[in-house]
Amino acid sequence: MTITTTTATIPDSPAGVPVELVVLDMAGTTVVDDGIVERAFERAARRTDLDTRRPLEESLQYVRDTMGQSKIEVFRHLTGGDEDAAQAGNEAFEAAYAELIDEVGVDPIPGASDVIAGLRASGLKVALTTGFSPATRDAVLARLGWEVDVALSPADAGRGRPAPDLVLAALIATGATSVGSVIVVGDTTSDMRSGRNAGAGLVVGVTTGAHTRDQLTEAGADVVLDSVRQLTALPHLAAR
């Protein structure tokens, strides 16, 4: 097991307060991606002629670099602010993603289901957050059969990552008493920055998704794990 921290020691609890809420990203953190996001984007780009606006590989690299961010914001950038084209691209992406989860299925990251169930059994609140639309998010959750306290998309919170809105909306929805009581977990630099911007007590990166250990650390991770399955081994949670 590899755990990397950005300080010599990890405090017994984030910001010296008990943990109340764990905010987990979906694709790449708790849900296996296996390139489905990129494949869905490529289908959407071809169906909406986005590939004629700029080279497809250039657009795909932007998608990789911005993993974790709101998908509609990604399309707004790629269409140069053309709102109609961005909306069409995003709708095509959502349709393509739904097709792909029908074709290849959707699987949890190994151990993620047990981690979620274990956190909730210990009395903690668990929130799932994503850059997907509510419809896509709910389709994935229905396949997995997970029970959490709240699941949020940018449409539910205001802005997507790296803004703090998803984390803060999860705090409000679950009744957590302070940002210091929140642990944020994700696989992208946007997840790390969102946690930092929200003032979360602990920001945890995992290397099962889009970005590397070094990238996650540079983006503000306090701790970097090989997988979310190691989360409950952290001293913040191990005693629960």
C-alpha positions, 0 to 999 in steps of 0.5 A: 500500500502506498500512501503519500502525504504532503506533510511529515505527519497526518493529524488525528482529525482534519482541522482538529475536529471530528469527521462528519462528512466524506465527499467522494467523486464518482468516475475514476474515484469510486466508479471505473472509467476505463476510458468511457468518458473519452469514448463518449466525448469522441462519439459526441464530437463526431455526431455534432461536428465538433471535430470539424471545429478543431483537431479531435486529438486536441479536444480530447487532450483538453477533456483529459486535462479538465477531467472532473470539471462540469461537462457543459463548461468543457463544451463551452470552451471547446465551442468557443462560447457558442452556447447552442453548440455547447448544449448540443455537444453536451446532450450528445455526450450524455446520450453517448455515455448512456449508450456506453454504459449499456454496451460495456456496463459500469463497475465500482472501483474495487472496494468502493462499495464496501468503503461507502457502506462502511463509512455510513455504518460508522455514522458518517454522511457520504456524498457523491459528486460528479461533473455529469448531469443529474440524469447520467449520474442517476443512471450510473447510481441505479446500475450500482445500487449504492445508497448515499446521503446525497449525490450532486452534479453542478446543476444542483450546486451552482458551479462545477469544480474547481469551484467549491460549490459541490463540496459546500452544497454537500455540507449543507445537504447533509447538515455537517457543522463545519468545512473542517469536518469534511474529507474530500476524495477524488482522482483529478486536480480539479477535485483537489482544488475544489476541496482546497477552495472549500476549506475542507479539513482533509483533501485526499487524492487517489491514483485510479483515475485521470491524474498522477500522484505528483499532479494530485499533490501539486494541486493540493492533496494532503494525502494520496492513496493508490485507491479509495479502498485504502481510505478507511485505513487513514487515522482520521477514519480507522478508529471509527 
